[in-house]
Structures are given as C-alpha cells and as structure tokens.
C-alpha cells in the first residue's frame, strides 16, 4: 500500500489517541467496524471519501485537517529521504 495511505492511518490513530478513544469507540462513533478502523490505521486499506468524512466527524475535526496532517508527514519524510 502507498506510504501516503499509511501516513493517513497514522494521523487517524494519533488523533484517536489524543481524544483517548479506543478503536472500538471510534468505530462506533463513525459507524464502522473496529476491524476496518484497524486496517485504516495500519495503512492496509485506503478509505473512501464517505469513510474519511465519518472518521473526521467522529474525531471532531475536519476531513481537510486529517489530509493536511498526512501531507505534512509525507513532505517531512520526503525531505528526509532526499537528504
């Protein structure tokens, strides 16, 4: 799977940890299965737009914030790889 997908999953997991939610709690709030949330967080699956929207709502943030943070991490990693 693409590194950017994995970074998005890490962003979701980080935000979930900030809110002190378990994967099960996040899944319930987003109306997703906990196994699907786990696969997203581990970068094993690329979530569809409706899933990103549901995750953002459940994580009390904007979808764009999740994407921007994943992009920031990607760029930071790209800069480190090019050195």
Backbone as ProteinMPNN parsed JSONL, in Angstrom:
{"seq_chain_A": "XXXXXXXXXXXXXXXXXXXXXXXXXXXXXXXXXXXXXXXXXXXXXXXXXXXXXXXXXXXXXXXXXXXXXXXXXXXXXXXXXXX", "coords_chain_A": {"N_chain_A": [[0.852, -1.184, 0.0], [0.427, 2.288, -0.594], [2.674, 4.677, 0.792], [1.537, 7.089, 1.602], [-1.051, 6.432, 2.24], [-0.629, 4.872, 4.462], [0.418, 6.851, 6.136], [-1.84, 8.478, 6.426], [-3.416, 6.746, 7.93], [-1.867, 6.667, 10.272], [-2.218, 9.28, 11.124], [-4.958, 9.289, 11.721], [-4.937, 7.419, 13.836], [-3.308, 8.815, 15.655], [-4.857, 11.095, 16.22], [-7.068, 9.842, 17.327], [-5.894, 8.771, 19.624], [-5.228, 11.179, 20.928], [-7.758, 12.014, 21.662], [-8.327, 10.099, 23.435], [-9.68, 7.724, 22.747], [-10.708, 4.393, 22.146], [-10.113, 1.977, 19.514], [-12.481, 0.624, 19.092], [-14.368, 2.389, 20.185], [-14.049, 4.597, 18.462], [-14.814, 3.39, 16.067], [-17.52, 2.831, 16.623], [-18.553, 5.461, 16.898], [-18.106, 6.417, 14.327], [-19.621, 4.723, 12.89], [-18.537, 2.371, 11.787], [-16.842, -0.786, 11.314], [-14.78, -2.145, 13.877], [-12.62, -3.627, 13.01], [-12.225, -2.626, 10.461], [-11.478, 0.026, 11.015], [-9.074, -0.549, 12.29], [-7.607, -1.623, 10.114], [-7.429, 0.654, 8.501], [-5.924, 2.371, 10.16], [-3.548, 0.957, 10.226], [-2.691, 1.257, 7.697], [-3.458, -0.497, 5.731], [-5.605, -0.375, 4.075], [-7.237, 1.838, 1.831], [-9.277, 4.4, 2.698], [-12.584, 5.272, 1.578], [-14.143, 8.339, 0.443], [-16.559, 8.831, 1.889], [-16.032, 7.413, 4.197], [-13.788, 8.762, 5.198], [-15.009, 11.185, 5.797], [-16.803, 10.344, 7.814], [-14.987, 9.427, 9.744], [-13.651, 11.836, 10.34], [-15.741, 13.352, 11.455], [-16.276, 11.779, 13.723], [-13.869, 12.062, 15.008], [-13.891, 14.653, 15.687], [-12.953, 16.728, 13.992], [-11.931, 18.385, 10.942], [-12.209, 16.905, 7.692], [-10.279, 17.847, 5.956], [-8.232, 18.61, 7.689], [-7.245, 16.17, 8.617], [-6.231, 15.169, 6.208], [-4.362, 17.179, 5.546], [-2.518, 16.953, 7.636], [-1.543, 14.395, 7.139], [-0.35, 14.92, 4.685], [1.613, 16.782, 5.493], [3.259, 15.116, 7.019], [4.073, 13.377, 5.015], [5.537, 15.083, 3.329], [7.547, 15.846, 5.092], [8.81, 13.391, 5.479], [9.587, 12.932, 2.836], [11.445, 14.977, 2.45], [13.401, 14.176, 4.242], [14.142, 11.77, 3.07], [15.345, 12.649, 0.736], [17.705, 13.76, 1.492]], "CA_chain_A": [[0.0, 0.0, 0.0], [1.131, 3.562, -0.706], [3.095, 5.274, 2.062], [0.609, 8.161, 1.981], [-2.201, 5.78, 2.877], [-0.152, 4.507, 5.797], [0.512, 8.086, 6.924], [-3.208, 8.869, 6.786], [-3.801, 5.875, 9.04], [-1.172, 7.123, 11.48], [-2.878, 10.521, 11.548], [-6.214, 8.871, 12.361], [-4.584, 6.807, 15.12], [-2.802, 9.869, 16.548], [-5.999, 11.91, 16.663], [-7.86, 8.985, 18.223], [-5.167, 8.735, 20.901], [-5.402, 12.499, 21.559], [-9.108, 12.052, 22.231], [-8.403, 8.969, 24.363], [-10.691, 6.786, 22.271], [-10.241, 3.095, 21.651], [-10.547, 1.718, 18.14], [-13.892, 0.233, 19.156], [-15.154, 3.606, 20.391], [-14.021, 5.356, 17.214], [-15.632, 2.656, 15.104], [-18.925, 3.051, 16.959], [-18.894, 6.85, 16.585], [-18.065, 6.585, 12.874], [-20.482, 3.69, 12.31], [-17.684, 1.464, 11.028], [-16.415, -1.924, 12.131], [-13.479, -1.907, 14.511], [-11.57, -4.232, 12.176], [-11.975, -1.701, 9.358], [-10.692, 1.117, 11.596], [-7.729, -1.096, 12.491], [-6.947, -1.718, 8.807], [-7.124, 2.024, 8.079], [-4.83, 2.868, 10.996], [-2.314, 0.244, 9.878], [-2.359, 1.564, 6.317], [-3.72, -1.666, 4.896], [-6.707, -0.083, 3.17], [-7.462, 3.256, 1.543], [-10.69, 4.678, 2.95], [-13.347, 6.063, 0.621], [-14.479, 9.676, 0.927], [-17.585, 8.788, 2.934], [-15.37, 6.915, 5.403], [-12.977, 9.865, 5.709], [-15.956, 12.131, 6.403], [-17.297, 9.748, 9.055], [-13.88, 9.445, 10.704], [-13.428, 13.223, 10.756], [-16.824, 13.701, 12.393], [-16.074, 11.035, 14.974], [-12.644, 12.572, 15.634], [-14.15, 16.075, 15.964], [-12.043, 17.538, 13.189], [-12.345, 18.482, 9.548], [-11.501, 15.961, 6.835], [-9.092, 18.509, 5.41], [-7.166, 18.587, 8.696], [-6.642, 14.837, 8.573], [-5.456, 15.072, 4.977], [-3.216, 18.088, 5.624], [-1.507, 16.383, 8.536], [-0.906, 13.291, 6.412], [0.521, 15.54, 3.684], [2.773, 17.327, 6.215], [4.135, 13.994, 7.369], [4.63, 12.874, 3.762], [6.561, 16.027, 2.894], [8.656, 15.744, 6.051], [9.506, 12.151, 5.139], [10.21, 13.107, 1.515], [12.624, 15.819, 2.635], [14.407, 13.358, 4.915], [14.612, 10.758, 2.118], [16.148, 13.245, -0.314], [18.973, 14.239, 2.055]], "C_chain_A": [[0.891, 1.237, 0.0], [1.478, 4.12, 0.678], [2.145, 6.367, 2.528], [-0.632, 7.606, 2.645], [-1.826, 5.388, 4.302], [-0.06, 5.741, 6.688], [-0.866, 8.592, 7.325], [-3.69, 8.034, 7.969], [-3.138, 6.273, 10.344], [-1.783, 8.406, 12.024], [-4.189, 10.198, 12.271], [-5.918, 8.297, 13.745], [-4.1, 7.858, 16.12], [-3.942, 10.714, 17.095], [-6.872, 11.107, 17.625], [-7.21, 8.917, 19.598], [-5.291, 10.057, 21.648], [-6.741, 12.595, 22.27], [-9.351, 10.925, 23.236], [-9.571, 8.031, 24.028], [-10.022, 5.475, 21.903], [-10.667, 2.96, 20.193], [-12.03, 1.363, 18.109], [-14.772, 1.468, 19.319], [-15.193, 4.459, 19.123], [-14.912, 4.686, 16.177], [-17.123, 2.88, 15.363], [-19.368, 4.456, 16.576], [-18.976, 7.08, 15.077], [-18.978, 5.606, 12.14], [-19.717, 2.799, 11.325], [-17.362, 0.266, 11.903], [-15.041, -1.601, 12.722], [-12.346, -2.528, 13.699], [-11.232, -3.33, 10.995], [-11.147, -0.508, 9.85], [-9.252, 0.649, 11.803], [-6.964, -1.166, 11.173], [-6.571, -0.34, 8.27], [-5.906, 2.534, 8.842], [-3.495, 2.196, 10.67], [-1.907, 0.458, 8.426], [-2.592, 0.423, 5.356], [-4.845, -1.459, 3.905], [-6.839, 1.419, 3.012], [-8.948, 3.555, 1.737], [-11.315, 5.529, 1.851], [-13.709, 7.41, 1.258], [-15.521, 9.643, 2.041], [-17.011, 8.281, 4.256], [-14.504, 8.006, 6.021], [-13.87, 10.89, 6.395], [-16.465, 11.623, 7.749], [-16.212, 9.752, 10.128], [-13.639, 10.853, 11.229], [-14.499, 13.666, 11.749], [-16.6, 13.044, 13.747], [-14.858, 11.549, 15.741], [-12.724, 14.072, 15.914], [-13.127, 16.982, 15.273], [-12.592, 17.616, 11.779], [-11.579, 17.439, 8.731], [-10.214, 16.574, 6.281], [-7.938, 18.52, 6.404], [-6.469, 17.227, 8.737], [-5.739, 14.699, 7.354], [-4.213, 15.959, 5.021], [-2.12, 17.545, 6.528], [-0.796, 15.206, 7.87], [0.051, 13.847, 5.356], [1.773, 16.134, 4.339], [3.774, 16.221, 6.539], [4.806, 13.415, 6.129], [5.781, 13.77, 3.312], [7.789, 15.975, 3.814], [9.477, 14.497, 5.747], [10.211, 12.239, 3.803], [11.474, 13.93, 1.622], [13.745, 15.0, 3.27], [14.986, 12.312, 3.953], [15.534, 11.355, 1.062], [17.493, 13.784, 0.187], [20.057, 13.201, 1.956]], "O_chain_A": [[1.994, 1.211, 0.546], [0.678, 4.044, 1.61], [1.966, 6.552, 3.732], [-1.205, 8.249, 3.525], [-2.617, 5.556, 5.23], [-0.419, 5.685, 7.864], [-1.046, 9.082, 8.44], [-4.301, 8.56, 8.899], [-3.764, 6.225, 11.402], [-1.859, 8.599, 13.238], [-4.484, 10.778, 13.317], [-6.582, 8.654, 14.719], [-4.445, 7.796, 17.3], [-3.988, 11.013, 18.288], [-7.356, 11.64, 18.624], [-7.895, 8.996, 20.618], [-5.443, 10.064, 22.87], [-6.845, 13.184, 23.346], [-10.434, 10.811, 23.811], [-10.331, 7.611, 24.901], [-8.896, 5.46, 21.406], [-11.485, 3.738, 19.702], [-12.747, 1.764, 17.192], [-15.808, 1.583, 18.664], [-16.244, 4.983, 18.755], [-15.681, 5.357, 15.488], [-17.894, 3.093, 14.427], [-20.438, 4.631, 15.992], [-19.815, 7.848, 14.607], [-19.094, 5.654, 10.916], [-20.17, 2.517, 10.216], [-17.59, 0.303, 13.113], [-14.251, -0.87, 12.125], [-11.23, -2.009, 13.7], [-10.077, -3.273, 10.572], [-10.215, -0.081, 9.168], [-8.314, 1.392, 11.515], [-5.789, -0.802, 11.124], [-5.517, -0.179, 7.655], [-4.97, 3.067, 8.245], [-2.436, 2.804, 10.823], [-0.903, -0.089, 7.97], [-1.991, 0.377, 4.283], [-5.03, -2.266, 2.995], [-6.583, 2.178, 3.946], [-9.786, 3.016, 1.015], [-10.661, 6.394, 1.269], [-13.589, 7.583, 2.471], [-15.38, 10.354, 3.036], [-17.47, 8.688, 5.323], [-14.487, 8.16, 7.242], [-13.524, 11.407, 7.458], [-16.548, 12.385, 8.713], [-16.488, 10.046, 11.291], [-13.444, 11.044, 12.429], [-14.19, 14.285, 12.767], [-16.722, 13.688, 14.789], [-14.817, 11.481, 16.969], [-11.74, 14.684, 16.328], [-12.531, 17.868, 15.885], [-13.599, 16.985, 11.459], [-10.431, 17.126, 9.044], [-9.193, 15.897, 6.156], [-6.778, 18.446, 5.999], [-5.248, 17.15, 8.875], [-4.626, 14.181, 7.448], [-3.137, 15.547, 4.589], [-0.934, 17.664, 6.219], [0.415, 15.043, 8.021], [1.138, 13.306, 5.156], [2.872, 16.004, 3.8], [4.98, 16.38, 6.352], [5.968, 13.011, 6.179], [6.858, 13.287, 2.96], [8.927, 16.053, 3.35], [10.707, 14.545, 5.758], [11.303, 11.695, 3.636], [12.471, 13.629, 0.966], [14.905, 15.12, 2.877], [16.177, 12.004, 4.011], [16.409, 10.663, 0.542], [18.324, 14.216, -0.611], [21.186, 13.445, 2.383]]}, "name": "protein", "num_of_chains": 1, "seq": "XXXXXXXXXXXXXXXXXXXXXXXXXXXXXXXXXXXXXXXXXXXXXXXXXXXXXXXXXXXXXXXXXXXXXXXXXXXXXXXXXXX"}
